[in-house]
Amino acid sequence: MRQLTLDVQLDRQASFNNFAGQNNHELLVRLKALASPGSFEALYLFGPSGSGRTHLLEATCALARQHGRECRMADSSQVGRDLPLPTQGLLAVDDIDQLNADAQIALFRAFNSMRLSGCALLLAGSKPPRDLALREDLRTRVGSALIYEVRPLSDSEKADALAEHAHSRGMRVSEDIIGYLMRHGRRDLPSLLAVLDALDRISLEQQRPITLPLLRQIMQLPLEADDLS
Amino acid sequence: MSEFWNNCLSQFEKELPAQQFQTWIKTLRSEEEGAEGLVQIVAPNRFVMQWVRERYLPRIQELADAFFGEYRPVKLSLGAAPEKMRSNSGPTSGSTLETQHNTVVLDHSASSVNGHIGAAALVATRNFSNQARAERAPEAPREVVRSAAETNREKSRLNPAFTFDSLVTGRANDLARAAAMQVAENPGISYNPLFVYGGVGLGKTHLIHAIGNAVQKANPNAVIRYVHAEDYYADVVRAFQQKAFDSFKRHYRSLDLLLIDDIQFFNNKARTQEEFFYAFNALIEAKKQIIITCDTYPKNIEGVEERLTTRFGWGLTVQIEPPELEMRVAILNKKAESEKVRLPEDVAFMIAKNLRSNVRELEGALKKVLAFARFHNREITLDVAKDALRDLIGAHNRQITLELIQKTVADYYKIKVAEMYSKKRTRAVARPRQVAMWLAKELTDESYPGIGDAFGGRDHTTVMHACRTIADLRMKDDSLNHDLHVLTQVLRS
């Protein structure tokens, strides 16, 4: 019999503590400084999808709010013709490479008025500034910000992040499981975490302990689904 | 806390010229309040606050970190004035109906369009409050000492950092600079309007702020206004929505110097162009100076009425061109100097050679190098600079695709790319295919089944076998090991 699980998920709030990777130390320190009161720099960070950009934006906003700064975080699709800057606050915009024409002008104006509003600007995208397909007056402004590339995690850091994630969900996961996952699965962190979450859910549903055979079975699932389609 | 501040003061006294120290640092005070561990610095007015924030705050933060031996956020704020200003805008404390009305309108406008939010709104609110109070009663001492010149400066929206002194001159901008200085000396008389055009990020805005700052210095009571064309447009829209065209017109026609940036943003905005046309005529007639920047010369602006573009050419039109190598180096040196950093020549040349098209990104690159060196506590050398600039080109996440691996390996072993997914199993193609699979596993995030798919729909066990075979063989076979090494290098470079 299948055990129904409650649709309750662990609320995993983005913070600097649950962002893995020593390679990004400088970036993290810089973001913490950006969140602190009195900072009004512009910072642009980029990396491929799955590298943790959004996580970092959310973590920075959360920290800034703890410091009592007003914060606004917008995804590119939410930006319209106006992009008000919170005075003395922090404005974060994700996926700036996706901004439409009006939104690009809005961000351009945000750059121009940040000095007078004493506002910090945190932007993220998938490409380095020189490859961004934005209006040139905006692209060069992004290029004048402090630029960081989100460094990819090494395999051992990914394994650590998985173990940490499993632990936070209260899962008992042996090193074998993580090793197998790293060898056989896609090794970008979002995919790995998704398999781990599926493993947790199915182990609860089927009331089976987390073992290698169960993991193998789960990892076959998407393939079977592909075959059927 | 005061111990820290004393330490900070004496440090700055050593580092800064006496005049700068007196003007900016001496006027600050530290305050013990707020959350535990917060270093609170209070500035006497918004102008000082802005200036200190731009120039000295990072250094104060560094000193605080060093003094306390840990990270302590430094918060820079204004004296008691802002709260007073805000309370004045509230409905209970307003003195006359008119004042209340003005204040409310301004607050509303501040939140509606972003060009003028924040400080500008507060300034505007304060000015109205000041006017109202001047009519009635004694005021708080802090407000009294605010000189007219100071208020003027805040209203002008000029960036005090953009001066003729901080502008590097070269062939690319010497004509524009000479014309600008002439205009700054004789505003409204020599060339009216002054029309400055050039590509993106070449220093047009810097130049016109420099004119504004020079005029202000010579005549602190001059009414100056810097406005970006988009913000002018927003002003028009707001005036339209609030039926306040009279005050809008009054404001723009009362100026002694109007600096309007990026006029190409007027394109296809008929009402804005019309309003500007009248303002332009009124100002020119009154011999008030207008300075315009644009990304192209007047006749070439798209979507702007001819009666305007003709008028733009009435005065003097000057171009700013992209800076040549030597000038880019000079710009970097100047910038480094203002940060009190010595930039080795080879580093300056390296940065200047890599970023050619505009000054803005050039300065961004320098900022990156300085921040990197400071953070890692390293001297600025060519290697450090190269390391720092890797972030600018995305060197860390170079995407290696399966297709790239297949093509590179096929080229290396001189076989066809199609052999990578063919059914053939002869040694001549099977071994390169295994090599490619092993590289795919090592250099990409793909799973065994994903790799199998890309190699002609092979089973994931085939990929696992290939990876194991190559991993074993490379221990025994030097030439294979060499191949793997070279291929990895090629793919990563």
Interface residues (C-beta under 8 A of the other chain):
Chain A: E26 V29 R30 K32 A33 S36 P37 G38 S39 F40 F46 G47 P48 S51 H67 G68 D82 L83 P84 L85 T87 Q88 I105 A106 F108 R109 A110 N112 S113 R115 L116 S117 G118 C119 K127 P128 P129 R130 D131 E136 D137 T140 R141 G143 S144 A145 L146 I147 Y148 E149 V150 R151 P152 R183 H184 G185 R186 R187 D188 S191 L223
Chain B: A35 L38 M49 Q50 R53 E54 L57 Q61 Y71 P73 V74 K75 L76 S111 S112 V113 N114 G115 H116 I117 G118 A119 A120 L122 R157 N159 V200 G201 H228 E230 D231 D262 D295 N358 R360 E361 E363 G364 K367 K368 A371 F372 F375 H376 R390 D391 L392 I393 G394 A395 H396 N397 Q399 D445 E446 S447 Y448 P449 G450 H460
